[in-house]
Amino acid sequence: MHEVSLGEAILDAVERRAAGRKVRRVKVRVGTLHRVVGPALDQGFELVSEGSVAEGAEIEMVVIPVTITCRACGEHHHSDDQQFVCLSCGSDQVDVEGGEELMLESLEFDGG
């Protein structure tokens, strides 16, 4: 389950930014190419955050889609799907951009 290793990476960033303050909520932006399953990330983060400043914190995941540019017709699309075809003409001759993001967007602390 790669969500545990993502949870560890997120926790590392959280602990650096929290500077010892108790964290109530974590918001992350995750590209669709990471293929993260929300409930699995919740569980993985809960597991790795035990005993840390983020223990018990809620994690919110915002999925960032890929941008697809069709080489056949020139159309641009955003997609959360893993099958990259042009929605306009059906071509699989597409360029894929983005979708690999993993970013700590915000933290909410207890008492604030």
MDAnalysis code that builds the backbone (N, CA, C; Angstrom):
import MDAnalysis as mda
import numpy as np

u = mda.Universe.empty(336, n_residues=112, atom_resindex=np.repeat(np.arange(112), 3), trajectory=True)
u.add_TopologyAttr("name", ["N", "CA", "C"] * 112)
u.add_TopologyAttr("resid", np.arange(1, 113))
u.add_TopologyAttr("resname", ["MET", "HIS", "GLU", "VAL", "SER", "LEU", "GLY", "GLU", "ALA", "ILE", "LEU", "ASP", "ALA", "VAL", "GLU", "ARG", "ARG", "ALA", "ALA", "GLY", "ARG", "LYS", "VAL", "ARG", "ARG", "VAL", "LYS", "VAL", "ARG", "VAL", "GLY", "THR", "LEU", "HIS", "ARG", "VAL", "VAL", "GLY", "PRO", "ALA", "LEU", "ASP", "GLN", "GLY", "PHE", "GLU", "LEU", "VAL", "SER", "GLU", "GLY", "SER", "VAL", "ALA", "GLU", "GLY", "ALA", "GLU", "ILE", "GLU", "MET", "VAL", "VAL", "ILE", "PRO", "VAL", "THR", "ILE", "THR", "CYS", "ARG", "ALA", "CYS", "GLY", "GLU", "HIS", "HIS", "HIS", "SER", "ASP", "ASP", "GLN", "GLN", "PHE", "VAL", "CYS", "LEU", "SER", "CYS", "GLY", "SER", "ASP", "GLN", "VAL", "ASP", "VAL", "GLU", "GLY", "GLY", "GLU", "GLU", "LEU", "MET", "LEU", "GLU", "SER", "LEU", "GLU", "PHE", "ASP", "GLY", "GLY"])
u.atoms.positions = np.array([
    [0.858, -1.183, 0.000],
    [0.000, 0.000, 0.000],
    [0.897, 1.236, 0.000],
    [1.005, 1.905, -1.132],
    [1.891, 3.066, -1.234],
    [1.345, 4.284, -0.507],
    [0.093, 4.235, -0.085],
    [-0.475, 5.341, 0.674],
    [0.241, 5.534, 2.013],
    [0.800, 4.455, 2.575],
    [1.563, 4.581, 3.827],
    [2.831, 5.393, 3.578],
    [3.546, 5.101, 2.501],
    [4.765, 5.871, 2.219],
    [4.426, 7.322, 1.860],
    [3.303, 7.552, 1.189],
    [2.870, 8.933, 0.938],
    [2.515, 9.613, 2.249],
    [1.854, 8.872, 3.140],
    [1.525, 9.405, 4.461],
    [2.770, 9.813, 5.226],
    [3.830, 9.012, 5.114],
    [5.101, 9.347, 5.771],
    [5.694, 10.623, 5.200],
    [5.645, 10.764, 3.884],
    [6.172, 11.978, 3.243],
    [5.360, 13.203, 3.663],
    [4.052, 13.041, 3.734],
    [3.185, 14.147, 4.152],
    [3.464, 14.503, 5.609],
    [3.584, 13.484, 6.467],
    [3.850, 13.720, 7.883],
    [5.176, 14.454, 8.073],
    [6.184, 14.102, 7.310],
    [7.478, 14.782, 7.400],
    [7.308, 16.274, 7.130],
    [6.575, 16.606, 6.078],
    [6.341, 18.019, 5.741],
    [5.495, 18.703, 6.815],
    [4.493, 17.996, 7.325],
    [3.625, 18.545, 8.375],
    [4.453, 18.881, 9.615],
    [5.298, 17.957, 10.046],
    [6.079, 18.175, 11.259],
    [7.036, 19.354, 11.112],
    [7.606, 19.521, 9.931],
    [8.500, 20.665, 9.707],
    [7.740, 21.984, 9.800],
    [6.555, 22.022, 9.203],
    [5.787, 23.280, 9.206],
    [5.080, 23.534, 10.529],
    [4.719, 22.478, 11.242],
    [3.974, 22.639, 12.491],
    [4.847, 23.183, 13.612],
    [6.129, 22.906, 13.567],
    [7.075, 23.393, 14.579],
    [6.575, 23.107, 15.994],
    [6.095, 21.882, 16.209],
    [5.674, 21.458, 17.545],
    [4.224, 21.744, 17.891],
    [3.524, 22.513, 17.065],
    [2.106, 22.813, 17.334],
    [1.235, 21.622, 16.958],
    [0.184, 21.382, 17.705],
    [-0.742, 20.280, 17.460],
    [-1.587, 20.584, 16.214],
    [-1.596, 19.644, 15.268],
    [-2.301, 19.816, 13.993],
    [-3.669, 19.147, 14.062],
    [-4.697, 19.877, 13.607],
    [-6.059, 19.358, 13.591],
    [-6.474, 18.873, 12.190],
    [-5.961, 19.562, 11.172],
    [-6.398, 19.253, 9.801],
    [-5.232, 19.482, 8.838],
    [-5.113, 18.581, 7.858],
    [-4.067, 18.638, 6.841],
    [-4.747, 18.592, 5.473],
    [-4.365, 19.500, 4.606],
    [-4.901, 19.498, 3.243],
    [-3.745, 19.292, 2.274],
    [-3.865, 18.280, 1.415],
    [-2.814, 17.977, 0.445],
    [-3.392, 17.960, -0.962],
    [-2.544, 18.297, -1.920],
    [-2.893, 18.223, -3.339],
    [-2.093, 17.064, -3.910],
    [-2.800, 16.111, -4.531],
    [-2.173, 14.900, -5.044],
    [-2.561, 14.719, -6.508],
    [-1.557, 14.575, -7.365],
    [-1.809, 14.353, -8.781],
    [-2.428, 12.983, -9.024],
    [-3.285, 12.920, -10.016],
    [-4.013, 11.694, -10.322],
    [-3.100, 10.528, -10.686],
    [-1.891, 10.815, -11.177],
    [-0.980, 9.735, -11.552],
    [-0.430, 8.976, -10.345],
    [-0.571, 9.542, -9.149],
    [-0.160, 8.821, -7.940],
    [-1.129, 7.680, -7.611],
    [-2.306, 7.721, -8.217],
    [-3.323, 6.677, -8.017],
    [-3.624, 6.446, -6.544],
    [-3.796, 7.532, -5.811],
    [-4.062, 7.458, -4.378],
    [-5.553, 7.230, -4.153],
    [-5.856, 6.301, -3.279],
    [-7.232, 6.022, -2.871],
    [-7.452, 6.752, -1.552],
    [-8.433, 7.650, -1.530],
    [-8.677, 8.494, -0.363],
    [-8.745, 7.754, 0.960],
    [-9.627, 6.753, 1.101],
    [-9.708, 6.035, 2.379],
    [-8.394, 5.341, 2.761],
    [-7.646, 4.865, 1.789],
    [-6.360, 4.227, 2.086],
    [-5.349, 5.263, 2.570],
    [-5.373, 6.486, 1.989],
    [-4.493, 7.551, 2.463],
    [-4.870, 7.943, 3.884],
    [-6.175, 8.046, 4.161],
    [-6.637, 8.344, 5.523],
    [-6.067, 7.336, 6.514],
    [-6.193, 6.069, 6.171],
    [-5.732, 5.000, 7.047],
    [-4.202, 5.015, 7.187],
    [-3.499, 5.187, 6.085],
    [-2.044, 5.233, 6.118],
    [-1.531, 6.406, 6.929],
    [-2.167, 7.580, 6.752],
    [-1.740, 8.763, 7.503],
    [-2.042, 8.591, 8.987],
    [-3.180, 8.009, 9.286],
    [-3.529, 7.749, 10.692],
    [-2.478, 6.843, 11.337],
    [-2.063, 5.835, 10.619],
    [-1.075, 4.887, 11.127],
    [0.275, 5.558, 11.401],
    [0.779, 6.316, 10.419],
    [2.117, 6.900, 10.563],
    [2.144, 8.114, 11.487],
    [0.986, 8.745, 11.713],
    [0.977, 9.960, 12.529],
    [0.782, 9.693, 14.023],
    [0.595, 8.435, 14.408],
    [0.440, 8.106, 15.831],
    [1.643, 8.609, 16.618],
    [1.351, 9.335, 17.707],
    [2.410, 9.854, 18.553],
    [3.067, 11.125, 18.049],
    [2.588, 11.674, 16.947],
    [3.165, 12.895, 16.372],
    [2.246, 14.085, 16.622],
    [2.660, 15.258, 16.162],
    [1.825, 16.464, 16.281],
    [0.557, 16.356, 15.449],
    [0.526, 15.401, 14.522],
    [-0.635, 15.239, 13.645],
    [-1.522, 14.061, 14.045],
    [-1.256, 13.459, 15.199],
    [-2.091, 12.329, 15.622],
    [-3.543, 12.787, 15.738],
    [-4.433, 12.052, 15.100],
    [-5.855, 12.366, 15.118],
    [-6.287, 13.427, 14.124],
    [-5.344, 13.985, 13.380],
    [-5.680, 15.038, 12.416],
    [-6.457, 14.462, 11.240],
    [-7.373, 15.253, 10.742],
    [-8.120, 14.898, 9.532],
    [-7.251, 15.252, 8.335],
    [-7.259, 14.392, 7.324],
    [-6.500, 14.691, 6.111],
    [-7.488, 14.855, 4.961],
    [-7.364, 15.945, 4.249],
    [-8.202, 16.223, 3.082],
    [-7.323, 16.151, 1.847],
    [-7.791, 15.396, 0.861],
    [-7.025, 15.223, -0.367],
    [-7.759, 15.896, -1.528],
    [-7.046, 16.752, -2.240],
    [-7.554, 17.375, -3.456],
    [-6.806, 16.721, -4.611],
    [-7.537, 16.068, -5.499],
    [-6.910, 15.376, -6.621],
    [-6.704, 16.359, -7.773],
    [-5.462, 16.406, -8.274],
    [-5.104, 17.286, -9.388],
    [-5.101, 16.452, -10.667],
    [-5.938, 16.822, -11.636],
    [-6.010, 16.041, -12.871],
    [-4.812, 16.261, -13.782],
    [-4.673, 15.399, -14.756],
    [-3.677, 15.591, -15.802],
    [-4.296, 16.465, -16.891],
    [-3.436, 17.106, -17.661],
    [-3.884, 17.851, -18.834],
    [-3.509, 17.020, -20.050],
    [-4.485, 16.780, -20.891],
    [-4.286, 15.975, -22.096],
    [-4.384, 16.901, -23.306],
    [-3.381, 16.837, -24.174],
    [-3.397, 17.581, -25.432],
    [-3.368, 16.565, -26.563],
    [-4.365, 16.618, -27.416],
    [-4.480, 15.674, -28.526],
    [-3.595, 16.126, -29.686],
    [-2.744, 15.218, -30.143],
    [-1.892, 15.517, -31.297],
    [-2.674, 15.426, -32.595],
    [-3.820, 14.723, -32.582],
    [-4.616, 14.556, -33.805],
    [-5.486, 15.780, -34.086],
    [-6.190, 16.277, -33.053],
    [-7.130, 17.380, -33.301],
    [-6.781, 18.666, -32.557],
    [-5.789, 18.605, -31.650],
    [-5.347, 19.799, -30.954],
    [-6.148, 20.185, -29.720],
    [-7.158, 19.424, -29.369],
    [-7.980, 19.744, -28.203],
    [-7.212, 19.515, -26.904],
    [-7.602, 20.263, -25.861],
    [-7.029, 20.130, -24.522],
    [-8.146, 19.680, -23.575],
    [-7.831, 18.749, -22.680],
    [-8.787, 18.257, -21.694],
    [-8.080, 18.049, -20.367],
    [-8.864, 18.043, -19.292],
    [-8.369, 17.638, -17.975],
    [-9.015, 16.298, -17.671],
    [-8.254, 15.409, -17.030],
    [-8.781, 14.083, -16.750],
    [-8.270, 13.555, -15.420],
    [-9.156, 12.910, -14.672],
    [-8.784, 12.185, -13.457],
    [-8.628, 10.711, -13.772],
    [-8.865, 10.347, -15.012],
    [-8.837, 8.955, -15.451],
    [-7.401, 8.532, -15.763],
    [-7.171, 7.240, -15.753],
    [-5.850, 6.696, -16.080],
    [-5.749, 6.272, -17.547],
    [-6.845, 6.335, -18.273],
    [-6.830, 6.017, -19.704],
    [-6.826, 7.330, -20.462],
    [-5.742, 7.580, -21.167],
    [-5.563, 8.874, -21.790],
    [-5.931, 8.837, -23.262],
    [-7.148, 9.266, -23.547],
    [-7.633, 9.403, -24.918],
    [-8.301, 10.764, -25.042],
    [-8.332, 11.270, -26.244],
    [-8.973, 12.552, -26.506],
    [-10.482, 12.402, -26.356],
    [-11.083, 13.270, -25.582],
    [-12.535, 13.233, -25.401],
    [-13.282, 13.751, -26.623],
    [-12.588, 14.499, -27.480],
    [-13.234, 15.053, -28.669],
    [-13.238, 14.082, -29.845],
    [-12.074, 13.470, -30.135],
    [-11.993, 12.633, -31.331],
    [-11.696, 11.164, -31.031],
    [-11.368, 10.836, -29.765],
    [-11.101, 9.453, -29.394],
    [-9.689, 8.967, -29.659],
    [-8.830, 9.824, -30.160],
    [-7.456, 9.434, -30.474],
    [-6.673, 9.125, -29.194],
    [-5.777, 8.159, -29.305],
    [-4.880, 7.881, -28.182],
    [-3.512, 8.531, -28.414],
    [-3.398, 9.340, -29.429],
    [-2.166, 10.083, -29.730],
    [-2.214, 11.400, -28.969],
    [-1.924, 11.319, -27.669],
    [-2.051, 12.487, -26.805],
    [-0.772, 12.709, -26.007],
    [-0.562, 13.949, -25.607],
    [0.502, 14.305, -24.685],
    [-0.143, 14.532, -23.328],
    [0.485, 14.006, -22.285],
    [-0.042, 14.108, -20.929],
    [0.896, 14.986, -20.109],
    [0.308, 15.937, -19.394],
    [1.099, 16.871, -18.596],
    [0.518, 16.946, -17.186],
    [1.399, 16.994, -16.189],
    [0.962, 17.117, -14.801],
    [0.496, 15.790, -14.236],
    [-0.198, 15.873, -13.105],
    [-0.730, 14.687, -12.466],
    [0.223, 14.007, -11.511],
    [1.447, 14.552, -11.351],
    [2.432, 13.943, -10.456],
    [2.658, 14.778, -9.198],
    [1.816, 15.775, -8.986],
    [1.977, 16.666, -7.847],
    [1.756, 15.929, -6.519],
    [2.484, 16.366, -5.519],
    [2.248, 15.965, -4.131],
    [2.687, 17.155, -3.301],
    [1.701, 17.902, -2.779],
    [2.009, 19.160, -2.126],
    [1.158, 19.339, -0.872],
    [1.810, 19.717, 0.195],
    [1.108, 20.089, 1.404],
    [0.540, 21.481, 1.178],
    [-0.777, 21.586, 1.128],
    [-1.404, 22.876, 0.826],
    [-1.634, 23.721, 2.069],
    [-2.173, 23.105, 3.129],
    [-2.444, 23.902, 4.327],
    [-2.542, 23.016, 5.556],
    [-2.360, 23.663, 6.702],
    [-2.504, 23.019, 7.997],
    [-3.454, 23.857, 8.843],
    [-4.240, 23.192, 9.656],
    [-5.066, 23.879, 10.639],
    [-4.623, 23.344, 11.995],
    [-4.369, 24.265, 12.912],
    [-3.855, 23.893, 14.222],
    [-4.963, 23.931, 15.263],
    [-4.802, 23.163, 16.330],
    [-5.728, 23.223, 17.455],
    [-5.682, 24.619, 18.052],
    [-6.863, 25.089, 18.438],
    [-6.932, 26.407, 19.070],
    [-6.801, 27.568, 18.102],
    [-7.033, 27.292, 16.786],
    [-6.872, 28.391, 15.848],
    [-7.596, 28.223, 14.583],
])
